[in-house]
Amino acid sequence: MFISRLSLLFLAFMFAASNIYAQERAQVFTGATLITVTGDEIENGVMVIQNGKIVAVGPQGQVRIPRRSDEIDVSGKIIMPGIVDTHSHIGRGDGGDRSSAMHPDTRILDAINPQSDTFKKARAGGITTVNVMPGSGHLISGQTVYLKPRWGRTIYDLMIEDDRLQGVTGGIKFANGTNSIRANPPFPGTRAKSTSLVRQLLVRAQEYQQRIIDADGDPEKMPARNIELEPLVEVLEGRRIVHFHTHTHYDIMTAIRLSQEFNFRVVLHHVSEGWKVADEIAAAGVPASIIALDTPGGKLEAVNLLYKVGKALEDAGVDFAYHTDDGVTDSRLFLRMAALGMRAGLSREKALESLTIAGARMMDLDHRVGSLEAGKDADFVILDGDPFSVYTRILETWIDGEKVFDRSDPEHLKFYTGGEGVFQDILHSHYGHGHD
C-alpha cells in the first residue's frame, strides 16, 4: 500500500510539473501578416506569447525566439488584436424595473448568465473584450460590467480585474430620448423632465459626496451607506464612466451639457445623428460608440443613422468605436460594422482602430488590450483574409493566450453558422424594454 501511495504521489507531482512546464513554454506564431493597429502592419511577422501576455511582435528575423517554445505556422493568415465591443447585451442580464425611472444601484453583473451561449457567438465573432450593458428603457438603468468572454462557470471567471480601474469594473448606463421617456409615472413623459430628473439625482449625489468628504474618515460622522448614490459619487469622482444612450442631435447635446455641468466622463452611444453635430462632439472632447445597421427598420429617432456617421466623426477628430448592441446586430458579424463605415468613406486606419484600441480607450483598458504590443494581454484573432472582405472568415480567437474559438472544431463552428436549436439559450432570453 505504501509503494502504491508513493507511486501515486510521484505521478501527481510529474503531472503538476508538466503543466507548469507547459505554461512556461512560449508559443510563437510565424508567417502571418500582423495588424498591430498602433504601429505598421508587419508582413511575414512573428508574435511570441507566454503566460497569457504578448512577449514580442516584429518582422521575421528580428524577434528573439525563447529557447523553450512551440512554433505555430500561420503563413498566409492575418493576425489582428482581439475585437473590443463597447456596447453589448450578451449574457442575458437585465437592469432596473418599472418601479423607478432611475436605478443606479442595479448591477448587470448580478444578472448575467456566464454560461450563456451568447458568449460563444461573441468568441466566434472575434470579440475578446466587451462592455455588457443593462437596457435603455430607463434614464439610469444600472451599472455595466467589463468582461472577457472566456470559458467560465461564474461571473468572476469573466470579469476584468485591473488596478487602474480602482475597483470599478464597469461604467453606468444613462439614456435619453424615446426609450426612457415612456408614457406613465414614474417615467418622465418629456425630454425636459427626463433631464430634470437626472440633474436632481446628481445634485443629491453631490451632497452625499460632500458629507463623505466632510467626515474625513471619521466613522461617526460618515453618512449612512446609500447604494443608490454610491455609484454616482464614483461618476462624480471620474472613476466610473457614464455610457450614455442617445440618438438625435439635440439629445446628443443634452448628454454633453449634463457631462459638463457635473464634470463627469462620458462616452456617447449610438449617436445616430452624430454627423449633424460632429464638430460639437469634437469640441466637447468626448468619445462616441457608434453602430452601423445592415438591415432596415428600427425607431423613428434613429432614422438618420447613416453609414457616414463614422466618416463625419473621423473628419471632425472625434475618437470613436463601433459596437454591436447585440442582439440588435450580431456579435458574429462585428467586422462588418466598420466595413460598412468604409463604404461611406471611413479610412482603413480608423476602421481598424474603431474595432480595437478606440473601444479599449473608452473602457480605460487600452494599456491591456486593443493592439498587438509587447506586454499586452494575448488577445487576438486569426483570419484567412483581409478583415474587411466579405469573403474573410475568422479562424481562431484567443483570449489571454488561450484558444477560445476554433473554426475547425465542429462544436465551435456551429455557434458561428447558427441554425435550428443552436441558440436555445438566446431564444429563451429576455432583454427587457428598449435594450438598445
GISUL-V283368 format. One record per residue. N is the residue number from 0. RES is the residue in three letters. SS is DSSP state (helix for helix, strand for strand, loop for the rest). PHI is phi as a letter, one per 20 degrees, with the letter a starting at -180 (NA if undefined). D_FIRST is the distance of its C-alpha to the first C-alpha in whole Angstrom. Layout:
N | RES | SS | PHI | D_FIRST
N | RES | SS | PHI | D_FIRST
//
This chain:
0 | MET | loop | NA | 0
1 | PHE | helix | f | 4
2 | ILE | helix | f | 5
3 | SER | helix | f | 5
4 | ARG | helix | f | 6
5 | LEU | helix | f | 9
6 | SER | helix | f | 10
7 | LEU | helix | f | 11
8 | LEU | helix | f | 12
9 | PHE | helix | f | 14
10 | LEU | helix | f | 15
11 | ALA | helix | f | 17
12 | PHE | helix | f | 18
13 | MET | helix | f | 20
14 | PHE | helix | f | 21
15 | ALA | helix | f | 23
16 | ALA | helix | f | 24
17 | SER | helix | f | 26
18 | ASN | helix | f | 27
19 | ILE | helix | f | 29
20 | TYR | helix | f | 30
21 | ALA | helix | f | 32
22 | GLN | helix | f | 33
23 | GLU | helix | f | 35
24 | ARG | loop | f | 36
25 | ALA | strand | f | 40
26 | GLN | strand | d | 41
27 | VAL | strand | d | 45
28 | PHE | strand | e | 47
29 | THR | strand | c | 50
30 | GLY | loop | n | 53
31 | ALA | loop | e | 54
32 | THR | strand | e | 57
33 | LEU | strand | e | 56
34 | ILE | strand | e | 58
35 | THR | loop | f | 58
36 | VAL | loop | m | 60
37 | THR | loop | e | 61
38 | GLY | loop | c | 62
39 | ASP | loop | f | 63
40 | GLU | loop | f | 61
41 | ILE | strand | d | 60
42 | GLU | loop | f | 60
43 | ASN | loop | l | 57
44 | GLY | strand | e | 55
45 | VAL | strand | c | 52
46 | MET | strand | c | 50
47 | VAL | strand | d | 46
48 | ILE | strand | c | 44
49 | GLN | strand | a | 41
50 | ASN | loop | l | 39
51 | GLY | loop | m | 41
52 | LYS | strand | c | 44
53 | ILE | strand | f | 47
54 | VAL | strand | e | 47
55 | ALA | strand | b | 50
56 | VAL | strand | b | 53
57 | GLY | strand | r | 55
58 | PRO | strand | f | 57
59 | GLN | loop | g | 55
60 | GLY | loop | n | 55
61 | GLN | loop | d | 56
62 | VAL | loop | d | 52
63 | ARG | loop | f | 50
64 | ILE | loop | e | 47
65 | PRO | loop | g | 43
66 | ARG | loop | f | 41
67 | ARG | loop | e | 38
68 | SER | strand | b | 40
69 | ASP | strand | d | 40
70 | GLU | strand | e | 43
71 | ILE | strand | d | 45
72 | ASP | strand | e | 48
73 | VAL | loop | c | 50
74 | SER | loop | g | 54
75 | GLY | loop | n | 56
76 | LYS | loop | e | 55
77 | ILE | strand | d | 56
78 | ILE | strand | d | 53
79 | MET | strand | c | 55
80 | PRO | strand | f | 53
81 | GLY | loop | g | 52
82 | ILE | strand | e | 54
83 | VAL | strand | d | 55
84 | ASP | strand | d | 56
85 | THR | strand | e | 58
86 | HIS | strand | b | 59
87 | SER | strand | b | 57
88 | HIS | loop | c | 56
89 | ILE | loop | f | 52
90 | GLY | loop | n | 50
91 | ARG | loop | m | 52
92 | GLY | loop | e | 53
93 | ASP | loop | b | 56
94 | GLY | loop | c | 58
95 | GLY | loop | f | 60
96 | ASP | loop | d | 62
97 | ARG | loop | e | 66
98 | SER | loop | f | 66
99 | SER | loop | b | 67
100 | ALA | loop | e | 68
101 | MET | strand | c | 66
102 | HIS | loop | c | 62
103 | PRO | loop | f | 61
104 | ASP | loop | e | 58
105 | THR | loop | f | 57
106 | ARG | strand | c | 54
107 | ILE | helix | f | 53
108 | LEU | helix | f | 49
109 | ASP | helix | f | 49
110 | ALA | loop | c | 50
111 | ILE | loop | f | 48
112 | ASN | loop | e | 46
113 | PRO | loop | f | 44
114 | GLN | loop | e | 42
115 | SER | loop | f | 46
116 | ASP | loop | f | 47
117 | THR | helix | f | 50
118 | PHE | helix | f | 47
119 | LYS | helix | f | 46
120 | LYS | helix | f | 50
121 | ALA | helix | f | 51
122 | ARG | helix | f | 48
123 | ALA | helix | f | 50
124 | GLY | loop | e | 53
125 | GLY | loop | n | 52
126 | ILE | strand | e | 52
127 | THR | strand | d | 49
128 | THR | strand | b | 51
129 | VAL | strand | b | 53
130 | ASN | strand | e | 55
131 | VAL | strand | e | 54
132 | MET | loop | d | 57
133 | PRO | loop | f | 58
134 | GLY | loop | f | 61
135 | SER | loop | d | 65
136 | GLY | loop | e | 66
137 | HIS | loop | c | 67
138 | LEU | loop | f | 68
139 | ILE | strand | c | 65
140 | SER | strand | d | 62
141 | GLY | strand | p | 59
142 | GLN | strand | e | 57
143 | THR | loop | e | 55
144 | VAL | strand | b | 52
145 | TYR | strand | e | 51
146 | LEU | strand | c | 48
147 | LYS | loop | d | 47
148 | PRO | loop | f | 46
149 | ARG | loop | f | 42
150 | TRP | loop | f | 39
151 | GLY | loop | a | 38
152 | ARG | loop | e | 37
153 | THR | loop | c | 39
154 | ILE | helix | f | 43
155 | TYR | helix | f | 41
156 | ASP | helix | f | 40
157 | LEU | loop | d | 43
158 | MET | strand | f | 45
159 | ILE | loop | e | 46
160 | GLU | loop | d | 46
161 | ASP | loop | b | 48
162 | ASP | helix | f | 49
163 | ARG | helix | f | 53
164 | LEU | helix | f | 53
165 | GLN | loop | l | 53
166 | GLY | loop | n | 51
167 | VAL | loop | d | 53
168 | THR | loop | e | 51
169 | GLY | loop | q | 54
170 | GLY | loop | d | 58
171 | ILE | strand | b | 60
172 | LYS | strand | e | 62
173 | PHE | strand | d | 66
174 | ALA | strand | b | 68
175 | ASN | loop | c | 72
176 | GLY | loop | n | 74
177 | THR | helix | g | 74
178 | ASN | helix | g | 70
179 | SER | helix | e | 70
180 | ILE | helix | f | 74
181 | ARG | loop | l | 74
182 | ALA | loop | c | 76
183 | ASN | loop | d | 76
184 | PRO | loop | g | 75
185 | PRO | loop | e | 73
186 | PHE | loop | e | 73
187 | PRO | loop | f | 76
188 | GLY | loop | n | 78
189 | THR | loop | c | 79
190 | ARG | helix | f | 79
191 | ALA | helix | f | 80
192 | LYS | helix | f | 79
193 | SER | helix | g | 75
194 | THR | helix | f | 76
195 | SER | helix | f | 77
196 | LEU | helix | f | 74
197 | VAL | helix | f | 72
198 | ARG | helix | f | 74
199 | GLN | helix | g | 74
200 | LEU | helix | f | 70
201 | LEU | helix | f | 70
202 | VAL | helix | f | 73
203 | ARG | helix | g | 71
204 | ALA | helix | f | 68
205 | GLN | helix | f | 70
206 | GLU | helix | f | 71
207 | TYR | helix | f | 67
208 | GLN | helix | f | 66
209 | GLN | helix | f | 69
210 | ARG | helix | f | 68
211 | ILE | helix | f | 65
212 | ILE | helix | f | 66
213 | ASP | helix | f | 69
214 | ALA | helix | f | 66
215 | ASP | loop | l | 65
216 | GLY | loop | n | 61
217 | ASP | loop | f | 62
218 | PRO | loop | f | 60
219 | GLU | loop | f | 63
220 | LYS | loop | e | 65
221 | MET | loop | f | 63
222 | PRO | loop | f | 64
223 | ALA | loop | f | 62
224 | ARG | loop | f | 59
225 | ASN | loop | c | 61
226 | ILE | helix | f | 58
227 | GLU | helix | f | 61
228 | LEU | helix | e | 63
229 | GLU | helix | g | 60
230 | PRO | helix | f | 59
231 | LEU | helix | f | 63
232 | VAL | helix | f | 63
233 | GLU | helix | f | 61
234 | VAL | helix | f | 63
235 | LEU | helix | f | 66
236 | GLU | loop | e | 64
237 | GLY | loop | n | 63
238 | ARG | loop | e | 59
239 | ARG | loop | c | 59
240 | ILE | loop | e | 61
241 | VAL | strand | e | 64
242 | HIS | strand | d | 63
243 | PHE | strand | d | 67
244 | HIS | strand | f | 67
245 | THR | strand | b | 71
246 | HIS | loop | d | 73
247 | THR | loop | f | 77
248 | HIS | helix | f | 79
249 | TYR | helix | f | 80
250 | ASP | helix | f | 76
251 | ILE | helix | g | 75
252 | MET | helix | f | 78
253 | THR | helix | f | 77
254 | ALA | helix | f | 73
255 | ILE | helix | f | 74
256 | ARG | helix | g | 77
257 | LEU | helix | f | 74
258 | SER | helix | f | 72
259 | GLN | helix | f | 75
260 | GLU | helix | f | 76
261 | PHE | loop | d | 72
262 | ASN | loop | l | 71
263 | PHE | loop | d | 68
264 | ARG | loop | f | 66
265 | VAL | strand | c | 66
266 | VAL | strand | d | 66
267 | LEU | strand | e | 68
268 | HIS | strand | d | 66
269 | HIS | strand | n | 68
270 | VAL | loop | k | 72
271 | SER | loop | g | 73
272 | GLU | loop | d | 77
273 | GLY | helix | f | 75
274 | TRP | helix | f | 78
275 | LYS | helix | e | 81
276 | VAL | loop | c | 80
277 | ALA | helix | g | 77
278 | ASP | helix | f | 80
279 | GLU | helix | f | 79
280 | ILE | helix | f | 75
281 | ALA | helix | f | 75
282 | ALA | helix | f | 78
283 | ALA | helix | f | 75
284 | GLY | loop | m | 73
285 | VAL | loop | d | 70
286 | PRO | strand | e | 68
287 | ALA | strand | c | 68
288 | SER | strand | d | 65
289 | ILE | strand | d | 67
290 | ILE | loop | c | 66
291 | ALA | loop | c | 68
292 | LEU | loop | e | 68
293 | ASP | loop | d | 68
294 | THR | loop | c | 70
295 | PRO | loop | f | 73
296 | GLY | loop | o | 73
297 | GLY | loop | o | 72
298 | LYS | loop | e | 74
299 | LEU | helix | f | 77
300 | GLU | helix | f | 76
301 | ALA | helix | d | 74
302 | VAL | loop | f | 77
303 | ASN | loop | e | 78
304 | LEU | loop | f | 74
305 | LEU | loop | d | 75
306 | TYR | loop | f | 73
307 | LYS | helix | f | 75
308 | VAL | helix | g | 74
309 | GLY | helix | g | 71
310 | LYS | helix | f | 74
311 | ALA | helix | f | 76
312 | LEU | helix | f | 74
313 | GLU | helix | f | 73
314 | ASP | helix | f | 77
315 | ALA | helix | e | 77
316 | GLY | loop | n | 74
317 | VAL | loop | e | 72
318 | ASP | loop | f | 68
319 | PHE | strand | c | 67
320 | ALA | strand | c | 64
321 | TYR | strand | e | 63
322 | HIS | loop | c | 61
323 | THR | loop | e | 60
324 | ASP | loop | l | 60
325 | ASP | loop | g | 58
326 | GLY | loop | e | 59
327 | VAL | loop | f | 62
328 | THR | loop | d | 62
329 | ASP | loop | e | 58
330 | SER | helix | g | 56
331 | ARG | helix | f | 55
332 | LEU | helix | d | 59
333 | PHE | loop | f | 59
334 | LEU | helix | g | 60
335 | ARG | helix | f | 63
336 | MET | helix | g | 64
337 | ALA | helix | f | 65
338 | ALA | helix | f | 67
339 | LEU | helix | f | 69
340 | GLY | helix | f | 70
341 | MET | helix | f | 71
342 | ARG | helix | g | 73
343 | ALA | loop | e | 75
344 | GLY | loop | o | 75
345 | LEU | loop | f | 72
346 | SER | loop | f | 71
347 | ARG | helix | f | 68
348 | GLU | helix | g | 67
349 | LYS | helix | f | 67
350 | ALA | helix | f | 66
351 | LEU | helix | f | 63
352 | GLU | helix | f | 63
353 | SER | helix | f | 63
354 | LEU | helix | d | 60
355 | THR | loop | c | 58
356 | ILE | helix | f | 59
357 | ALA | helix | f | 62
358 | GLY | helix | f | 59
359 | ALA | helix | f | 57
360 | ARG | helix | f | 60
361 | MET | helix | f | 61
362 | MET | loop | d | 57
363 | ASP | loop | l | 57
364 | LEU | loop | c | 54
365 | ASP | loop | f | 56
366 | HIS | loop | e | 54
367 | ARG | loop | d | 51
368 | VAL | loop | c | 52
369 | GLY | loop | o | 55
370 | SER | loop | b | 55
371 | LEU | loop | e | 54
372 | GLU | loop | b | 53
373 | ALA | loop | g | 51
374 | GLY | loop | n | 49
375 | LYS | loop | e | 49
376 | ASP | strand | f | 47
377 | ALA | loop | e | 46
378 | ASP | loop | d | 48
379 | PHE | strand | b | 49
380 | VAL | strand | c | 51
381 | ILE | strand | d | 51
382 | LEU | strand | d | 54
383 | ASP | loop | d | 56
384 | GLY | loop | a | 59
385 | ASP | loop | f | 62
386 | PRO | loop | g | 60
387 | PHE | loop | d | 64
388 | SER | loop | e | 64
389 | VAL | loop | f | 64
390 | TYR | loop | e | 62
391 | THR | loop | f | 59
392 | ARG | loop | c | 56
393 | ILE | strand | f | 53
394 | LEU | strand | e | 50
395 | GLU | strand | b | 47
396 | THR | strand | c | 47
397 | TRP | strand | c | 45
398 | ILE | strand | c | 44
399 | ASP | loop | l | 42
400 | GLY | loop | m | 41
401 | GLU | strand | d | 40
402 | LYS | strand | f | 41
403 | VAL | strand | d | 42
404 | PHE | strand | b | 45
405 | ASP | strand | c | 45
406 | ARG | loop | f | 48
407 | SER | loop | f | 46
408 | ASP | loop | e | 43
409 | PRO | helix | g | 45
410 | GLU | helix | f | 43
411 | HIS | helix | f | 45
412 | LEU | helix | g | 48
413 | LYS | helix | f | 49
414 | PHE | helix | e | 49
415 | TYR | helix | e | 52
416 | THR | helix | e | 54
417 | GLY | loop | m | 53
418 | GLY | loop | o | 54
419 | GLU | loop | f | 54
420 | GLY | loop | n | 51
421 | VAL | loop | f | 50
422 | PHE | loop | d | 51
423 | GLN | helix | g | 50
424 | ASP | helix | f | 49
425 | ILE | helix | f | 52
426 | LEU | helix | f | 55
427 | HIS | loop | e | 53
428 | SER | loop | e | 54
429 | HIS | loop | c | 57
430 | TYR | loop | e | 58
431 | GLY | loop | n | 61
432 | HIS | loop | f | 65
433 | GLY | loop | m | 66
434 | HIS | loop | f | 62
435 | ASP | loop | e | 64
//
